[in-house]
């Protein structure tokens, strides 16, 4: 429920819920009663909560992305109407724009009842009182990937971690390679970063003007795969403690030194000359062996006619697996919804196994449950099966509000390391100091 007070209209809504279902407690969910104790994840047994029903006369607004995701949202809306006799209007509002739009539209009563958002917005949305917690949290903890649940969870005002979202998809970056170029060189996809660097040197020696691997030096979304794998971390305890920043510890410094090694041995370009567009152009023109990117790049590679393959990012020099971020999209219930029960049912319906598999079929986005990842339809899809392997070692992107202070500070730190050969420890220490200053300014 919203923090910092409840409007009269909100109280009326909650009172109706209480009458329909159960006595409403101070921290109830849209269904009007507390869930029972957490499930034992060692088996399939889950605690049960009373099934909620849509309010009389309910009609819902759903925000989601355009294109294939939008088509899936319309499919869900129609099937939901058939089952519950509740009409759902679908509007195009991107998952990146929805949280900001809800800041003004929510209190005005104009926001969607259910909307799609990326997991890194959960902390800000929760702090602003924009979203309800997931009434079916215990059920979701037992069925969905642990990383997906962690990504859509956040601490409430009492400090207790709660599940807020209904995960719809999960993704991560992986190693994409040009099969034809590897075959021409007699290479197999690299299993270690040392092997990848050696292959890159040989390829570049025979193909002037080409590169073995390109990464955007200041892109912390990519660089964290190295930091986390080498012992660095962002915020202490499960990336939820902003008082404990590990971005300049020994592991992070080693990771930054490794990024320098990539620059020195196989990528002697300035940061400004290695943009995402440049990397894509080199790969599509057959001048790049390896790229680290995500499923969003697949359509472009297919349209360019590239014979590509995908595998997990190679093992790091310390023998550990990289830890790229996983991104989780999910549906969230607007805390200002006039019909919180119907909205909760829609979010739950959309994230049923049936609807999530339909989403995979329509969008190609990986479903956030192990059961569906093990489904033959997913495993027989070469591209998605490869990304699914990387998801296994990925870590959820931190979703607390303090994470917004990290991106620019780390970009500046790694840019200084890459372009100016600044000592890694010195640059990272400065970046951490900037993060702390930014966090402090936001809390005043």
Secondary structure as the mmCIF struct_conf table of DSSP 4:
data_model
#
loop_
_struct_conf.conf_type_id
_struct_conf.id
_struct_conf.beg_label_comp_id
_struct_conf.beg_label_asym_id
_struct_conf.beg_label_seq_id
_struct_conf.end_label_comp_id
_struct_conf.end_label_asym_id
_struct_conf.end_label_seq_id
BEND BEND1 UNK A 3 UNK A 4
HELX_RH_AL_P HELX_RH_AL_P1 UNK A 8 UNK A 20
TURN_TY1_P TURN_TY1_P1 UNK A 21 UNK A 21
BEND BEND2 UNK A 22 UNK A 22
HELX_LH_PP_P HELX_LH_PP_P1 UNK A 23 UNK A 25
TURN_TY1_P TURN_TY1_P2 UNK A 26 UNK A 27
TURN_TY1_P TURN_TY1_P3 UNK A 30 UNK A 31
BEND BEND3 UNK A 32 UNK A 33
BEND BEND4 UNK A 37 UNK A 37
HELX_LH_PP_P HELX_LH_PP_P2 UNK A 38 UNK A 39
TURN_TY1_P TURN_TY1_P4 UNK A 41 UNK A 42
BEND BEND5 UNK A 43 UNK A 44
HELX_LH_PP_P HELX_LH_PP_P3 UNK A 50 UNK A 52
HELX_LH_PP_P HELX_LH_PP_P4 UNK A 54 UNK A 55
TURN_TY1_P TURN_TY1_P5 UNK A 56 UNK A 57
STRN STRN1 UNK A 60 UNK A 64
BEND BEND6 UNK A 66 UNK A 66
HELX_RH_AL_P HELX_RH_AL_P2 UNK A 67 UNK A 84
STRN STRN2 UNK A 88 UNK A 92
TURN_TY1_P TURN_TY1_P6 UNK A 95 UNK A 97
HELX_RH_AL_P HELX_RH_AL_P3 UNK A 98 UNK A 105
TURN_TY1_P TURN_TY1_P7 UNK A 106 UNK A 109
BEND BEND7 UNK A 111 UNK A 111
BEND BEND8 UNK A 113 UNK A 113
STRN STRN3 UNK A 114 UNK A 118
HELX_RH_3T_P HELX_RH_3T_P1 UNK A 119 UNK A 121
HELX_RH_AL_P HELX_RH_AL_P4 UNK A 122 UNK A 127
TURN_TY1_P TURN_TY1_P8 UNK A 128 UNK A 129
STRN STRN4 UNK A 131 UNK A 131
TURN_TY1_P TURN_TY1_P9 UNK A 135 UNK A 136
HELX_RH_AL_P HELX_RH_AL_P5 UNK A 137 UNK A 143
BEND BEND9 UNK A 144 UNK A 144
HELX_RH_AL_P HELX_RH_AL_P6 UNK A 146 UNK A 151
TURN_TY1_P TURN_TY1_P10 UNK A 152 UNK A 152
STRN STRN5 UNK A 153 UNK A 155
TURN_TY1_P TURN_TY1_P11 UNK A 157 UNK A 158
BEND BEND10 UNK A 159 UNK A 159
STRN STRN6 UNK A 161 UNK A 163
STRN STRN7 UNK A 166 UNK A 172
STRN STRN8 UNK A 174 UNK A 178
HELX_RH_AL_P HELX_RH_AL_P7 UNK A 179 UNK A 185
TURN_TY1_P TURN_TY1_P12 UNK A 186 UNK A 186
HELX_LH_PP_P HELX_LH_PP_P5 UNK A 187 UNK A 190
BEND BEND11 UNK A 191 UNK A 191
STRN STRN9 UNK A 192 UNK A 192
HELX_RH_AL_P HELX_RH_AL_P8 UNK A 193 UNK A 206
BEND BEND12 UNK A 207 UNK A 207
TURN_TY1_P TURN_TY1_P13 UNK A 208 UNK A 209
STRN STRN10 UNK A 211 UNK A 214
TURN_TY1_P TURN_TY1_P14 UNK A 217 UNK A 218
HELX_RH_AL_P HELX_RH_AL_P9 UNK A 220 UNK A 229
TURN_TY1_P TURN_TY1_P15 UNK A 230 UNK A 231
BEND BEND13 UNK A 234 UNK A 234
STRN STRN11 UNK A 235 UNK A 235
HELX_RH_AL_P HELX_RH_AL_P10 UNK A 236 UNK A 239
TURN_TY1_P TURN_TY1_P16 UNK A 240 UNK A 240
STRN STRN12 UNK A 241 UNK A 245
TURN_TY1_P TURN_TY1_P17 UNK A 247 UNK A 248
BEND BEND14 UNK A 249 UNK A 249
HELX_RH_AL_P HELX_RH_AL_P11 UNK A 250 UNK A 266
BEND BEND15 UNK A 269 UNK A 269
HELX_RH_3T_P HELX_RH_3T_P2 UNK A 271 UNK A 273
HELX_RH_AL_P HELX_RH_AL_P12 UNK A 276 UNK A 284
TURN_TY1_P TURN_TY1_P18 UNK A 285 UNK A 286
STRN STRN13 UNK A 288 UNK A 293
HELX_RH_3T_P HELX_RH_3T_P3 UNK A 295 UNK A 297
HELX_RH_AL_P HELX_RH_AL_P13 UNK A 298 UNK A 303
TURN_TY1_P TURN_TY1_P19 UNK A 304 UNK A 305
STRN STRN14 UNK A 308 UNK A 311
HELX_LH_PP_P HELX_LH_PP_P6 UNK A 312 UNK A 314
STRN STRN15 UNK A 315 UNK A 315
HELX_LH_PP_P HELX_LH_PP_P7 UNK A 316 UNK A 316
TURN_TY1_P TURN_TY1_P20 UNK A 317 UNK A 318
BEND BEND16 UNK A 319 UNK A 319
HELX_LH_PP_P HELX_LH_PP_P8 UNK A 320 UNK A 322
STRN STRN16 UNK A 325 UNK A 333
STRN STRN17 UNK A 334 UNK A 334
TURN_TY1_P TURN_TY1_P21 UNK A 335 UNK A 336
BEND BEND17 UNK A 338 UNK A 338
HELX_RH_AL_P HELX_RH_AL_P14 UNK A 340 UNK A 350
TURN_TY1_P TURN_TY1_P22 UNK A 351 UNK A 351
BEND BEND18 UNK A 352 UNK A 352
HELX_RH_AL_P HELX_RH_AL_P15 UNK A 353 UNK A 363
HELX_LH_PP_P HELX_LH_PP_P9 UNK A 365 UNK A 365
STRN STRN18 UNK A 366 UNK A 366
HELX_LH_PP_P HELX_LH_PP_P10 UNK A 367 UNK A 367
BEND BEND19 UNK A 368 UNK A 369
HELX_RH_AL_P HELX_RH_AL_P16 UNK A 370 UNK A 373
TURN_TY1_P TURN_TY1_P23 UNK A 374 UNK A 374
BEND BEND20 UNK A 375 UNK A 375
HELX_RH_AL_P HELX_RH_AL_P17 UNK A 376 UNK A 379
TURN_TY1_P TURN_TY1_P24 UNK A 380 UNK A 380
HELX_RH_AL_P HELX_RH_AL_P18 UNK A 382 UNK A 391
TURN_TY1_P TURN_TY1_P25 UNK A 392 UNK A 393
STRN STRN19 UNK A 395 UNK A 396
HELX_LH_PP_P HELX_LH_PP_P11 UNK A 397 UNK A 398
BEND BEND21 UNK A 400 UNK A 400
HELX_RH_3T_P HELX_RH_3T_P4 UNK A 401 UNK A 405
HELX_RH_AL_P HELX_RH_AL_P19 UNK A 406 UNK A 420
HELX_RH_AL_P HELX_RH_AL_P20 UNK A 424 UNK A 442
#
